Amino acid sequence: MNLYDYVKNVPDFPEKGIQFKDITPLIGDGEAFRYATHRFAEFAQSVKADVIVGPDARGFIFGAPVATHLGLGFVPVRKPGKLPRQTLTETYSLEYGTNALSLHEGDIQPGQNVLIVDDLLATGGTIKATMNLIERSGANVVGLAFLIELKFLEGRAKLPKAPILTLLEY
């Protein structure tokens, strides 16, 4: 299946000069969405993941079905103030600003093998912050899975070594 057919380019969004990759046609098509999530599930099995983590918000879209398919838990990594219990928080840089992510303390157990699933690898800031939260929890990041990688931003080079699956590259 050619997933490129399901991603629309939106110029100058959210600001001038950015070429936004709109994945809503892909997730809106049952066959394309199932194909992508099954590819992620196969990767999760190959890296022996115990739990799936998805960063806010599009990581939820892809990570939760992968976890469900495999009978694994899904742990959301959220923006600060969105989780009600005690959290770990990590600040990071975006292509156009800064942000922070939080994880409930205790949702990931020491020694667990974690696969991070997200829609996009750009500069690597979001994923590096997510990896830091997981490592601070005492768990192991055993893989990273992305629908899209923007290769020209070289985000992969900023990440510690871990197996990476990318379904689409721009």
N, C-alpha and C positions, 0 to 999 in steps of 0.2 A: 504494500500500500504506500502511495506517495503522500506523506503527511504535509509536504510543502504546499500541496494544493489546498490545504485547509487553513493556512496562515495568511492573513491579509496584512499588508504593509500600510501603515497610517503615517504619512509624513507630518513633521512638525507637531508631534504629540508626545509628551505633555508640554513640550516647549519647542521653539524653533530649533531646527537642526537635528532633532531626535527622530529616528525612523522606528516608530513603535510597531512591534509585532503583535497583532491582534489574534489571539488564539480562540476567541469565542466561536468561530466557525468549526474548529476542530472539536471542541468539547460539546458543541451542539449536534455533531454527527455521531450517532451511536457506534457505528463501525470504526470510525477513526479514533474515537475516544477509547473504545475497548482495545483496539490495536496498541495504542500508546501505553495504556496502563498494563496490558499484558506483557509488553516488552520490559517495563519497569519491574513487574513481578518476577519475571525470569531472571533479571539481574539481581534482585533481592535474594532469590534462592541461591544464585551462584556465589554471592558474597557471604551467605549464611547469616543474613540479618535476623535479629530477634525482635526488632521493633522498627517502625517507620516513623520518621520525623518530617514534618512539612512546615516550612516557614510561612508566616502570614503574608498574603492570603492565598495566592494561587498554588502554593505548595499543598494547601488543604485539598484543592480540587483533584490533584493527581495522587497525593500520598494516601488519602483515606481509602480510595478504591483498591489501591495496591495492598494495603494492610488487610482490608476485608477479604480480598481474593485469597490471601495467604493464611488467613486466620491469625494475624499478628495484631498487636496493639498499634494505635496511631497516637502520636504525641504532637500537639500543635505548639509551634513557637510563635508567640504573639508580640504585637507592639505593646509597650509598657502601658499599664493601667487596665489591660483587658483580662488579666487573670486574677481571680479572687484570693488565692492563697499566697504564701511566701514564695518569692521568685528569685531566680538568678537573672541578672540583666547584663547585656553586652551592647556597647555603642559601636557603630561602624559608619563608614563613608559610603555614599551613593554616587552615581554618576553626576548627580546635580543636588548635593546636600549631604546631610547626616541624618541618622536615625538610630534606633535602639530596638533590641529584641529581648523578650523575656521568656523564661521557661519555669514552670512550677518546680520547686525543689521536690525531689522524690519521685517525679513522674518517669524518670529514666534511672534505672538501677545501675550501680557500679558493676562493671564487667559486661554489661549488655553490648551486643553488636548492633549498631545503628546504621540504617541507610537513610540518607537525607534525599528527599524527592522534592523538586521544585520545577517551575515552568521555565526558568531562564537563568543562565549563567552569563552575567555581563562583566562587571569589574571584579566580582568575587567577594565584595564586602558583606553582603547578606549571608552568603554561605560560610565565609570565614567566621563571622560572628556566631552563626548557628553551631559550627564545629566547636568553637571555644566553649559555648554553653554545654554541649554534650560532654566534652572533655572535662570540664569543671564538675560535671555530675559523676565522673569516674567511669564513664562508658567509652566504648571504642567506635569511632567512625570507620565503618568497613567499606563504605561506598557512597558515591554521589550520583544521582540520576537527574537529568534535565531533559525537558522537551527540546529547548533551544539553547544553543551556545552562540554568543556574539564573539567570534574568534578575534576580531580586530581589537577588542577591548582587553584581551590577554588576561582575563580573570583566572583561568586555569593555572597560570604561572604563579599567582599569589596564594594558591591553596597548598596546604601540606599534601604530601603524596597519599593518594587513596585512589582506588579504582573509580573511573568516571565513565558513565554512559551518557551520551548525548544523541538524541534522535534526529535533530536538525541542526545544521551549522550555517551561519551567515557571516 
